[in-house]
C-alpha cells in the first residue's frame, strides 16, 4: 500500500501544481487513499520532495531525486539554486547561503543531492542555509563550485 501511495504522490506532484500538504491529502483521498498529515509528511521526506518556486511567488512540490527521464539532475538542481539563491558568503568553514523566503529547504536539498565532497552537512531554516565544510579553504572552493553551477544554469 505504501509503494502505491508514494507512486501516486509522485504522479500527482508531477502532473499538478500542488503547493500544500492539504492539497496533496485531498487529491490522495480522491484517489482512494486513506492518509493523515503525518503519513503525508513522512512520505514527502522519504521521497525527497521539496518545494520549488513557480510564478507569482507561489511554490509547488517537486521530487529531488535522480532524474531518469534524461534531464541532467545537476541542471535541475542548478535551476533550483538559480531561482532561490539570493547571496552566499563564508564564515570560516561555514558557507552561509541566503535564499528567497521559504526556499532554504529546497536549496539545502539541492546542495545535498549534488554531493559536494567537502560539505559534511547542511542545516536549513526559512531563508538561510548553513553548510558545514571540512575547512575554511574548502568553504571558498565550495562557494565557487555553487556559483559555477548557477552560472551554467543561466547560460
Buried (B, 14 or more C-beta within 10 A) or exposed (E): EEEEBBEBBBEBBEEEEBBEBEBBBEBBEEBEBEBEEEBBEEBBEEBBBBBBBEEEEEBBBBBBBEBEEEEEBBEBBBBBBBBBBEEBEBEEBBBBBBBBEBBBBBBBBBBBBBEBEBBEEBEBEEBBBBBBBEEEEBBBBBBEBBEEBBEEBEE
